[in-house]
Amino acid sequence: MRPSLRTLSLLAVPTLTTLALTLACGGSNSTSTQSTPVVTGAASIILTDAPSDQWSAVEVVVTKVTLLNKADHTKEVVAFEGATAKINLVDLDSVGELLATAQIPVGTYDALRITIDPASVNLVKADGTVVPSSQVHVKGASVLVGLSTDLVVTPTGSNAVQIDFDLGHPLFLVQLPNGDWVMNLQVKHRPNANGMMGMGQLMFRHRRGTIASVGSSSFVVHTDSGNDLTVNVDAGAWFFDADTKTVGSFAGLAAGKNALVSLRMQADGSLWAVRVWYGANALPGWSPEGHVVGVDRVNNLLRVSTNAGVPRTIAIDADTTFSFRTSQALPTGQATLANVWMGFKVQVDVKDPLQAIMHAKSVNIQRAVDGGAIKAADTSQFTYTHPVAGDRIHAYGNPFTWWYLGFPGVTSTSSGAFVAACAGSGDVRVQGVSDLVWNSGTSAWDASNAIFVPVALPKGAISTSYNSGQFVFTFTNSTAATQNITVSLNTTVGMQPAVIEVVNQSGVITVTPILESAWAAKLVTPAVAKVAVVPKPDGTYAAYAVVVFTGF
C-alpha cells in the first residue's frame, strides 16, 4: 500500500511535469559499447522557483538538460532533449515541475546544464501587461549549475535533483534604460535534507494530457509535453467526470480521453494519483492551482492566476472549507477570506469546473506568505507595511529563523538581532519575505522565518567613484527628492555582489560580468547604473547586485 501523505514541508519555492528521457553519453571522450550493457539507476529532475510578485507569467520552453560526470565533465548524460510545453516559472514557488525522470548510467554527478529556447520566453507583468517579444533579450540561455551535494546514482536506488529558478534575483530580469528587458538565468541547486523521503512532501504541478492506456491499478498519460507518464492509483485517489459533471471513478478512464492529474511522488520514485479530472471532450482551460491575485471580501470572491497568467474568479460559499498544507483545518466559510491575501499559493477544488463563475468546494493553502517593508519590530512580533493593504502584524513562529537572501547557511534565531537588523532610511528600508504558519490558538498567521531581500532601487548614477570598497549612488526617490547612499561591496570570495555591464552598441545588447579587478575602472562617475542593496545594522548599504549601462 502507498504510504500516507504527510504535511507539506516549507519550501522557499515550488510543480511537476514528467518527461521520458532520451539517454546518451556525450563529450569528446565518450565511446559506444554495444557489447557491454550500461548499468543504470533511477533519477528525476525537478524545477522549482523562488517567488516574485513583479510578474504573473515568466514562460520558457526547456530544450535540454544534461548531467555532468564528477570525474570528467566532458562526459555528459543527456537527461532530456526536445521541447517541453511552456512552463510558467511564476507558478513554481510551492509546487515542483517534474522535468525529467528515467534510468541513467550509474555514477556520481556534480553539475547539471539546463538550456531554454530564447525565442520561447514570454513575460507578463503582475498588472497583466505583456512585454513585446522585441523588447526581450535573453543572455545565457544555457546555464551550468553546480550541485551542492553530489547526485550518486546506484542500480537499486532512486534520486531526485531539485533546481531552483531564482526569479527574485535582481539580475534574473533587468530593465534597460530604453524600456527593454534582459533575462539572465539565475539557477541554483536546492538540496533536500530528507532525500527521496522529502519528495513525498513536495506538491507537483498538475499534468494535462490524454490517456494512452489503462491497467488494473494504473494508467498512462501522454502529457502535453509529448511524453508518457505512468500514474499509479489506490483507494485514496479522487476522480471527476467532466462530461457528466459528477464524481467519477477509475473505471471511467479510457484510452483517448482527456485528463488533468494531480500527483504525488513516493520515495521509490513512483507517481501516484491524488485527483484526476477526465472527459471525452476537451477539458476546460483551467488549472486548480495558482496564486491569489485579488480578494473581494465584499462579494466573497477570490481571483486566482492560471497557467496562462490570466486570473480566474472563484466564488467562496458559506460551506467552502479551507485548509493549510492539506492537513491543518482553517475555519469554514466566507469569513476566512480575511486571512487570505495576494501572493498566497492555493489549490482549489470546485463544485463544477464548467460553471462560468466556479464555486469553491475547498481551498487548500499550499503556501502562505507575506512581505514588504518592515515598519516596526520588537522581540515578540514585527509588522509588514503595504501601500494599499496597510499593516499586517505577525508574531514570531516557533521556531523562527532569519537570514539575508543568498546566505541561507548563515541563519539566526535571535529576535533581538532581527530587531537590530531592521534598518535603513527613506526609500531604502529593510524589506523581507516570510513563510507563514497558521496558529490555531490565535487564529492568525505567524512568521516561521524572515528573509531580508535586496531593495532594487530605480535607475540613477554613480556620483562618487568606487574607492576603498564603496561608491556613492544617487537616485530620485518616491518623494521626487534626491537621495544619496553609500554602497559597500564585499570583496570576500563567495560573498561578492554580482556586478555586470550592459552595453548597447548599434542596437546589439551584450551583458558582461565585471570582475573585482575591474570595479575601480567601471564603477566611476557619472556612470548610469541600477543597484540592489540590503540595509545593514551599522547604517551601511551592502550591494547585492550592480548593473552599469553603457551606450544607452
N, C-alpha and C positions, 0 to 999 in steps of 0.2 A: 504494500500500500504506500502511496505517496506520503512523505512527511507532511504534517500540518504546517500551514503558513504561519510565520511569526510576525511580530510587529516590525514595521519598516524601520530601518536604521536611518539616522540623519545623514543625508548626503549633501555635500556642498553644491552639487549639481546633479540631473538625471534623465529611457525609451528604447525599443528593440526592433530590429529587422533581421531575420535570419537569411543568410545567403549561402548557397552551396559554393564551396571554394574550388577554384582551379589551382592545383598544386604543381609546383615545379621548382627546381633549384636554379638560380641564376647566378651570374658573376663569371669572371674570366677563368676561375679555377674549377668550375663545375664540369662534371662529365656524366655521360649517360651510361648506365649499367643495367642492361636488360636482364642479365643473368642473376643479379643479386637483388632480391626483393628489399624494398625500403621499409624499415620498421617505423611505424607511425604511432602517434598518440593524439588525443582529442584536445582541441583548443578553440576558444571563442574570442572574438574581438568586439568590445562593447564601447560605443561612443556615448559620452555624456557632455554636459556643458555647464560652465559657471554662469550664473544668472546675469541678465541685463534688462534694465527697464527702458532702454532707449529704442529698442526695436521690437516690432511684433512679428517680423519674419526675417531671418537670415538663412536663405536657402542655398544649398550646394548639392552637387552630384559628386559622389566619391567614385573615382575610376580605378584606383589601385591601392592595395595595401600589401606590404612585404614585411617579413620578419628577418632581422639580421643575425646571423650566427655569431655568438660571442667570440669564438676563437678566430674567425675570419669573416670580416664584414663584406668581403667580395662575394660571399655565399649568401644569397637572399632567397627565402622561401616566399613565393607569391601566394599570399593568403586570399586575395580577391583581385580579379581583373575583369573589368567590364564597365557597367554603369548602373549605379543604384537609382532608384526613384529619388526625386528631390527630397532632401532631408532638411527640415526646418530646425536649425540649431537652437533657436529660442525655446523650443519645446523640450529640450533635453536636460532641463535643470532639476528634475526629480524623477525622471524615468530614463531607461537606457535604450539605446538603439543597437540591437544585436547585428552588427555589420557583417560578421562572418563567423562561421563555425564549421569545422571539418577536421579530418585527420591530417596532421602534418608530421614531417620527419622528426624522430626523437632527437633531443639535443638541448642545448642551452642558448637562449636568445636574449640579448641585452638591449636591443633597439628595434624600432619599428619605423617604417617610412609610409606616410599616407599622402595620397595625391588626389586633388579635386580637379574638376573641369572648370577653368576660369570663366568660360562662356556661360556656365550654368548659374552663376551667382545672381541671386535676386534679393534686393534689400527693400524692406517695407518698414518705415518708421513707426513709432508707437502710435502716432496720430493717424495712421493709415496711408500716409503719403508714400508712393512708390518712387524709389530713386531710379531715374532712367539708366539703362544699361550703359549708355555712352558716358555716364558720369562715374562708372565703377571701374577701378583699376586694381587688378589682382596681382600682387607681387609675392613670389614664393608659393606657388600653388602646390609644390611638393615639399613636405616638411619631415625631417628626421627627428624622431622622438626617442630620447634615451629612456630606458625603463629603470626606475629607481630600485626595483627588485627584479632579478632575473626571472625570465619565463623558462621553467625547466619542464620540458615535455618528455613524459615517460610512456611506455607502451600501454600501461593499465590505468593511468591517471587521467583526470580532466583538469583543464586550465581555462582561465579567462583573463584577458588583459583589458583594463578599463582606461580609455583615453579621453581626456577632457579638453574640449574646445573652450578656451577661456574668452568668452565674449566680453567679460568685464574688464579685460586688459586694455589699458589706454591705447595701445598700438594695434589692437585687432582691427579696428576701423578708425581711420584718421581722416577728418575732413580737411581738404586743402583750401587755401585762401580763395580759389576760384569756385568753390562750392562742390567740387568733385570729391569722391571718397576713394581712399586707398585701403585695400584689405591686405593685412599682413597676418597670415595664420599664426595664432598663438596656441600651441597644443602641448599638453603635458600628460605624463602618466599618473594615474591615480591608483596607488596600491590599495588593495583590500585586505585589511588586517585579519579578516576572518576567512580568507581564501575562498574556495568554492562554496563553503557554507554560507558566506556572505551573499552569494548570488541569489539565494532563496529569499533574501530580504530586499532585493532590488526589483522595483517595478519596471516592466518593459512597455515600450510603446506598442499600441495595438497594430496588428498586421492585417492588411487588407489584401484580398486576392480571390481566387476561385478554387474550389475543392477539386483536387486531382483524383483522389481515391479515398475510400473509407474502409477501415479494417474493423476487427472485432472490438478493439478498445483504443483506437487511434484513427487519425485521419491525416491526409497530406494536403497542404495548401500550396498552390502555385502562387507565390506572392506577387505584389505589384512591382517588385524589382526583378521579376522574371526567374525566380529560383524556387525550389521546392523545400518545404518546411514540414517536418513530421511533428504532430502535436498529439500527445497522449491525453486520455480522458479518464476521469474517475467519477465517483458519485458526487464530488463537490462542484463539478462544472455546471454552469447555468447557461441555458440556451434560449434564444428568442427568434421566433419565426417572423421575419419582416413581411412576408406575403400575407399572413393571416392576422398579423398584429397581436399575436398571443405568445405566451411562454411556449417554447419549443422543446425539443429533446434531441439526443444524439441520433435517434432513429430518423430524424428529419433531414440529416445530412445526406447529400448525394453528389456524385461527380458532376461538375459543371455548374453547381450553384455558387453564388457569390457569398463571401464570408468576411467578417470582421472579427478578429480573435484577440482577446486579452490573455496574456501569457505569464507563466512563472517558470524559472529555471531551477532545477534541483542540483544538489552537489555533484551528481554524476554527469551533469551537462544536459540531461534530458529536459524537454519542454513540455509543460502541462497546460491544458486549457483552464482558464478561470471563467471567462464569459465568451460566448460565441453568438454573434448575430449572423443569420443566414437567410437567403432567399433566392428564388429563381430569377427574380427581377433585380436590376441594379440597386444596390443599397444606397440610401441617401448619402449625400456628400457631407457626412457628419462624423466628427471624432468625439467620443465621450470623454476625452481628457483635454485639458488646456489650461491657460492662465486666466484668472479673473481680471478683466479689463474694465469692469464697471459694476457697481452695486446700486440698485434703485430700491431704497428701503421704504419708499412711499408706496410703490406699486408692487413690491416684493418680487423683483426681477434680478437675475444675475446675467451679466454679459461675459461670455467665455470665448476665448480665442479658439480658432480651429487650425488644422494643418495648413490651410491656405492663407492664414493670417487674417481672416475675416471674422469678426466677432459674431457669436450667435446668442440670441436671447433665450434664457431658460427661466420659466416661472417657478417660483417656490411656493408650495402649498402648505396648509396647516399640518398635513401629515408627512411632509418631506423629512426624512431622517438625515442627520448629519453625523459624521464620524471623522476621527483623525487617525490617519495611517491604518485604516481598516478596523482596528480592534477597539479603539477608545471612543466611547459614545459621547456626543455632544447633545445639548437639548434639541428636541424635535420642533420643527415649525419655523415660521417666518421670523420670529424674534431673534433667531440665531444669526440672521444677516447682519446684526450689529457687530458681530465678531468676525466678519469676513470682509476683506478689502482687496484692492488691486494688488496684484503680484502673487496671490495665493495660487498654487497649482492644485487643480481639483479633477476628480473623476466623477462624472455624473451618470447615474442610471435614470433613464426617463421612462415614463409610463407608456408613451407611444412616440417612437422616433420619427413618425411620418406626420405628426401634427405641425402646423405652421409655426406656432409657438409651443415648444415642447415643455412639459411639466415634469419636474424632477421627482422621481421616486426616492432617490437617495443622493447625497452629495458626500463623497469621501475626500477630505482634505489631505492630499498627498504631501504637501509641503506648505507650511505656514511661515511667512517671512515678514519682516519689517525693515525699514532702513531710511536713511536720510541724514540730515544734520542732527547732531546730538546737542540738544538745547540745554539740558541740565543732567547732572548725575550725582548721586550720593552713594553711600555704602549699602543701600537696600534696593535702589531702583534707579532707572535712567529714562530720559524722555527723548523720543524722536519727534522732531517738528516737521510739518509738511505745509507747503504754501497754501494748499486748498483744504486738505483733510484736517489740518490743525495738529494738535499734540496727541501722541499716544504714549502712555507710560507702561513700562514693563519691569516687573520685579526680576531679580536675578534668579535663574533656574538653579536647580541643584542636581548636578554640578553646573558651574558657569565658567567658561574659559573665554579669553580674548587674545587676539594677536593682530599683527599687521599683515595685510594681504601680501602674499609672496613668501611669507615666513611662518607657515603653519607649524613648523617644528619648534618655534620659539613662542610658546604659549604661556599665559599667566592665568592663575586662578584668583588673583588678588583683586577684589573690588576696589580697594583703596588705590592701587596702582592704576586701575582703569579710570577712576575719577580724575587722578592727576594727569592722565594722558589725554583727557578730553580738552584739547587746547585749540588755539587759533584765534583769528580775529577777522572782522569784515566778511568778505565772501569766502574766506579760506578757513572755515571752522572744520573741526574733525567730522568726517562723515563715516557712517558704518552701515553694516548689514547684519541682520541676526536671524538665525533659525529659531523658531518659536515652538514651545511645547504647551499643551493645554493643561492648566491647573484646575482639576475638578473641584478642589476645595474653595477656590476664589472665583471660579467661573471666568477665568481670564487667561490671556496668553503670557507666559513667562519667557524670558530670553535665555536660551541654553548657551548661547555664545554671542560674541560681537566681534566682527572683523573690521578693522579700520581700513577703509578703501581710499585710494588716491582721489583727490579732488582735481578734476580736469578743468583747468582754467581756460578762459577764452583766448583767442589769438592776441598776442602782444609783441613785445620786443625786449631784447636783452639790452638793458640800459647801462649796466656796468659789466665789462668783460670778465670772463672766468679767470679767477686767480685764487690760489691757496684753497682750492676745493669748493668754491662757491661763485655765484654770479647774482646780479640783481635783475629781476624780471618785473616789467611794468605792463599793466593792463588796465582796461576800463571796467570797473565792477558794475554790479546791478543798480547802483545809485547814480550811474554816469560819472562817478568820481574816479580819478586816477589812483590806483593802489600799487605800491611798490613792496615787493617781498624779496628777502634774501634766500636764495635756493642753494642748499648744500648737496653735493654729490658725493656719495660714499665710494671710496676708491678700493675698498676691500674686495678681493676676488670672491665672487659668489654673491655679493651684496650690492654690486654696482647697478645703477639705474640703466634702463635701455635708452640709448641716445642714438638717433638716426637723423639723416639728412634726406629731405625730399627735394629733388631737382626737376625743374621744368625746363627742358631745352627744346625749343621749337615744337612744343606740344607733346614731346615724349617725356613721360614721367618715369623717373628712376628713384629707387629707395636704397640707401646705403647706410649700414651701421657706421657710427663714428666711434672708433676705439678710444680708450682713455688717453693714449699718447697724442691724440689729435684734438682733445677737448679745448685746449688753450687756443688752438688755431681756428676752430669752428664756432665756439660759443663766445662770440665777440659782438660788441655794439656796432651797428644798430640792427643786428640780425632779427628778422621776423621769426617768431617761434611760438610754440604751444608747449605747455608743461603740465604735468600731473604731479601733485605733491601731497605729502601727508604731514600735517602739523605735528610737531613733537613737543613733549612737556617742557623742554628748555627754551621754547619760543622760536626755534628754527623751523624751516620747512624743508623736509627731505624730498629730493627728487625721486619719483618713481619712473617717470619717462619724460624725455625731452625730444621734441621734434623741431628741427631747424628747416625753414623753407628758403629755397634759392631759385630765382628765376621767375617768381610769381609777381 
